[in-house]
Amino acid sequence: MIVNDSSVLGKSILLVEDEAILAMMQIRILKSVGFVVHHVSNGEAAISFLSRKQNPIDIILMDIDLGPGMDGTEAAKEILSRHSIPLVFLSSHTEPEIVNRTETITSYGYIVKNSGEIVLIASIKMALRLFESNKKQSEAQELFEKAFLVSPIAMSLHDTSDNFKFVDVNPAFEKLVGYEKKEVIGKTSLELNMYVNDADSAEIRKKVLTDGRLTGFKHRFKLRNGETREGNLSIEMVEINGKTHALTFQNIIF
């Protein structure tokens, strides 16, 4: 038996299992490594338990077959529509259609019953780590979006896999260049005739794709009203939702 795992010590787990003997065995295993275990025997009870704010839960271990009433997949859908909690399915089912159905509900795992204590605990720990990683990514994405919107520097986001087309621009970009966001999304700088010297476009892309960034590239560009300005362009490569984008920073020299 695994004993006293510091990575889960004190974390709270909700076990949803209708078979009393199995529940007792699982509770024993979970408590032995340091989990604070709460147990309910059906989906309705799980939903009710989680609705009470005095019951904070770090992870849910959900059986699929729960007797009369809603099954585990139905309960999981209802719970995840209300709460941001990692949920792992625990079931005796190995049919592909059942497993595939659970994957559309949660991406935190599926454990086959009687897989053993090591597999059970390792799967739960992996789900907790994945949840924390996703949470950090979500927080970083939210911070980036806020900074992008309020920045006084003209910024734009481009899809490097689609000819560097505009994906987004911030209000400072709209103010500087004169184009509204809806006018540039899905288009390239060349299509908008933004370069005084079109050859700058090819040089910029080459430098970015070769070096992974661009710093202080001096060039002349056109505003929407036809006026020209000279500025410094810097670009950083960023990953958003697993896809690489070019984040540009444009300022004016004169």
N, C-alpha and C positions, 0 to 999 in steps of 0.2 A: 504494500500500500504506500502511496505517496503521502508524505506528511509535511505540514507546515511550509507551504510555498509562499515566500514573502511577496511575490508579485500579485497574489490574489488575496492576501491576508486582510480581512476586514471588509472585502467587497461583498455587496449584497446581491444575491441571485434569487430569482423567482422560478421555482420548479413547478411546471404544470403537468401533472401526471395523475391519471385516474386509477392506476393499479397500485393498491396500498403496499404490497410487498416490494414491488419495484421502486416505489417512491422511498420506502425506508432504506433500501440499499443505496440509492442515489444520494439521499440526504447524508447518509453516513460517509460516503466517499467525498462529497463536496465539503462537509464540515471538517473532515480530516486534513484538508489542505488549507483551511482557513476561511472558507466562505461563510458568510452569514446567510443561512438558507431560510427562505419562506416557501411554503408549499400550499398549492391549491389543486383541486382535483378536476376542474373543468374550465372551459374558456370564459364563461360568464363570470366566474369567480375571479379569474385573472384580470379581466377588464375592470371589475369592481375594485379589486385590491389596488390596482395602479391608479385608479381615480382618486384615491385618498392620498393627499399630499404628504402625509406623515410616513408614507411608505416609499422612500427613494430606493430605486433598484438600479444596479449597474448592468445587469444582463439577465436575459430570460432564456430558460431551457424549456422548450415547448414540445410536448408529445403531440402526435397527429391524431391518433384515435383516442377520443375522450368520452366515449359512451354517448348517452342521449344528449341532445342539444348540439351546439356548434362544435365542429371539429377544430383541430389545432390550426389549420390553415386559415379558417374563417376568423378565429380569434386573433391570430397574428395580424391579419389585414386590419382588423378593427383597432388593435393596439397600436400598430405602427402608423395609423392615420392620425393618432392623437399624441404619440410619444416618440421621442428620438432615443431609442434604446436598442442595443445590439440584441438580436434574437437568434437563437440556434435551435433548429429542429432536432428532436430526438425521437426516433421511430424504428419499428421493426420492419417497415416497408423498404424494399430495395428495387421496386419496379421503377423503370426509367420515367414513366409518366408522372409518378408521384414525386420523385426527386426533382424533375424538371419544373413541376408546378411550384414547389417550394422556392426554387431559384428565382422565380418572378416576384416573390414576396420579400425575400431577404437574401443578402449576399454573405451572411456571416456564418454559414455552415449547416451541415446536415450530418448528424451522427447516428449510425446504426446501433440499436440497442445490443447489449452484450459484446460490444467491441472491446471492452476492457477499461479499467480505470485510467491507464496511461493515455489511451486515445481520447477518452472523455475529457480529462483535465487539459490535455494539450490542445484539443479543439476549442475549448472554452477560452483558454488563454490566448489562442490565436485570434479568436473573434474579438476579444477585448482590445488587443493590440491594433487590429484592423480598424476598429471603431475609433480609437484614439487618433490613429493616423488620418482617417477620413475627417475627423472633427478638426484637426489642426489645418488640414488643407482647406476645409470650408471656411475656417476663421481667416486664413491667409487670403483666400479669394475675396471675402467680404471686405477685408482691410484694403486690398488692392483696388477694389471697385470704388470705395469711398475716396481713396487718395486720388484716383483717376478723375473722379468727378469734380473735386474741389481744387485740384492743382491749378495754379495760375500759369503754368507752363503749357503750351499747346502740345497735346499728346494724341497719338492715334495708334490703333492696333491693326495689324495686317496679317492676313493668312499667307504664310510662306509657301504652303503647298498649292496655292491657287493664284499664282502670278502676283503675289503681294497685294491682293485686293483689300480694300478697307473693310474691317470688321466692326470697328467702333471709333468714335472720336469724342473728345471731351468738350465741354463748353468753351474752354480757352482756345481750342483749335477753331471752333466755329467763329469765335470773335475775331481771331487773327486772320483767318483765310477768307471768311465771308460766306463759306458754304454751310448750309445746314446739314446736320447729320444724315437726314434721309436722302440728301442729294449725292452723298459720296459712298454710302454703304454698298458693297458689291462691285465697286468700280476701282480702277487703278489710278495712280497719280498721272500716268501718261494719258489715260482716257479722259481725264479732267483737264489735260493740258496745263499741268501745274509747274512743269519744268521750263525754265527759259532755255536751257540746254538739255535736250532729251538724252544726250549721252550720259548725263549725270545719273540717270536712272539705272543704266546698266552697271555703272561703276559702283553705285551704292549697293546694289544687290550682290555684286561679286564680292565686295569687301565684307558684307554682312554674312554671307554664306561661307566665306573662307575663314574669317576670323571669329565669327560668332557674335560680333558687335561692331559698332561704328561710333567714333567719338569726334565731335566737333568738325564734321565735314562741311566746309564752306561752299555754298552754292546760291544761285539766284533762283527764286521761284515766283510764280504768278498768283496774285489774289483773284478772287472771283470777279472783281470789277476790271481786271486786266492790268492793274498796276503791278509793278515788280518790286521785290524786296530781296535783300541779301541777308542770309541767315546761317546759323550753325545747326546742323542736323546730327543728332546722336540716336543710336538704336541699340536696344538690348533684346536678346532673344528670351522669351518667357514661355512657360508651358501652362496652358489653360485647358482644363478638362482633358488632359492627356495629349494635347495637340500643340505643336510649336507655332508661336506667333512672333512677329516683330513689333516691339513697342518703340515708337518713335517719339523724340522730344525735339521740338522745333522752336528756336528763338530767333529774334531779328537783330542784325547788326545795325542796319539802317533801312 
